[in-house]
Amino acid sequence: MTIPSFFHSGYCFPNNIHWAGDDELNIVPHVVYGVLGQTKPQIIEVKARWEWLGLDVRGPFSPTVNKHTHIMTLTDYHSKWVEAFPLTESLSQDVAQCLAEVIRQQGYPLGVLSRLPKRILLEINRELKKHLRLNANALVIHHRQTGYMDLVTESLLNDMLDELVKKHSGIWHIHLPAATLRLCCTNHPTTKEKPFTCMCASDSPFSSSPRELPFSATDIRLSSFVIPTTKQTI
């Protein structure tokens, strides 16, 4: 099963929503045992806010007056907080610049998962190192689970973006920040809380420097992520 074609079938998402990585299979990763050189557990739990993020690029949409054609979304899997930025056709450079801006404001996550093509991720990580002066390994890691780990937030995001682009054709980039904040200030169906509240609660401060990964990049790519349910669903 390929995740983009599954969503494009109209079962969950609007038909005009596409992903920049549609040319690659985004198949469900199985838990792998006995992989040579893999010594870490194959299940990774998302335990805290701003720990593991999901990065996606949606588009192309109708161009804005400033020639924006795509939208980058960044989702915190724990708090459900989302960020969204308009992009031009210079995807790698724009994504790296936007991600660097978010990290300067919010701090460093453990890692950012993305299902974008690996060649694009190489370019993004290369540009990101320039913006943040990183010496560490790649911060954005290819993972096929990115698109379906949090289907509820994915659906909310796609509904919001679809409505935004239709309602504000040509200037949707101007309304994107307000629409994203409105989404973050609405109770999430999964947590029953506002992502803004979960994100900005008085917990431990975010890290102002790169954090040490508990697993190697290879282990992360081969592992399956789990978001523990903390609240009972009524």
C-alpha positions, -999 to +999 in steps of 0.1 A: +000+000+000+014+034-009+002+061+015-002+089-011-023+069-035-044+057-005-051+092+006-056+105-030-084+079-035-107+104-017-111+082+013-095+106+037-081+136+020-091+161-008-081+149-042-060+180-049-036+174-020-004+159-032+031+152-017+064+161-032+075+125-025+048+108-044+073+093-068+086+071-039+068+043-022+057+053+013+049+018+025+042+007+061+075-002+078+075-036+095+094-041+128+126-057+116+145-082+137+180-096+133+193-068+111+231-069+109+246-040+129+213-029+144+216-032+182+189-008+194+152-016+200+130-015+169+102+004+187+107+041+195+081+059+217+073+095+213+075+105+250+077+143+252+068+175+233+093+187+207+110+154+207+102+139+173+088+160+145+073+152+111+081+173+080+061+171+048+057+192+017+023+196+001+016+209-034+018+222-060-011+246-053-023+276-074+007+301-073+005+331-051+014+366-062+048+359-046+052+326-066+046+303-037+036+269-050+040+245-021+034+244+017+058+229+042+042+215+073+060+206+106+042+185+132+052+178+168+038+143+172+034+146+210+017+180+214+001+180+179+015+215+175+020+224+138+039+249+118+033+258+081+053+278+057+048+288+020+075+276-004+086+285-038+100+261-064+133+263-046+121+236-022+153+224-005+166+259+002+132+272+014+126+241+036+160+244+052+155+281+059+121+276+074+132+247+096+162+267+108+139+296+118+117+272+138+146+257+156+160+291+165+127+300+180+116+267+196+149+248+201+163+215+188+142+184+186+157+149+188+151+145+151+128+154+122+112+126+102+103+130+066+092+109+036+106+133+010+129+117-015+163+110-001+181+133-026+160+162-014+167+154+022+205+154+015+201+189+001+180+201+030+204+188+056+233+204+037+216+237+036+205+233+073+240+229+084+249+262+068+220+280+085+226+265+120+264+258+117+259+222+126+287+197+128+265+168+137+249+142+115+217+148+095+189+163+116+162+153+090+159+116+086+140+096+060+112+076+074+083+060+056+060+062+086+059+100+085+027+103+066+005+080+087+019+081+122-007+107+132-036+104+107-059+127+127-036+157+125-028+149+089-065+150+081-070+183+100-041+199+082-052+188+048-088+201+054-074+234+066-050+238+037-076+228+011-101+253+024-074+280+027-061+277-009-097+276-023-109+306-003-078+328-008-065+320-042-034+340-050-029+353-015-032+321+006+004+326+019-008+357+037-035+338+056-014+307+063+001+317+097-033+328+111-050+296+099-022+274+114-024+292+147-062+288+148-057+251+143-033+250+172-057+268+194-085+243+188-090+212+209-074+182+192-096+151+188-069+128+201-056+147+231-088+166+239-065+196+245-053+226+225-019+219+209-010+255+220-016+245+256+004+212+253+032+229+235+035+260+258+029+243+291+054+251+319+075+220+313+113+218+309+128+244+285+136+234+250+172+226+240+192+255+225+218+232+212+217+200+191+206+170+212+223+136+211+202+110+193+195+079+214+197+058+183+218+058+151+202+071+119+201+035+106+182+023+137+158+052+133+150+044+097+144+007+105+124+013+136+087+018+141+074+049+160+046+047+185+027+076+201+014+064+234-022+073+242-023+093+274-060+100+275-091+078+272-111+084+241-148+088+248 
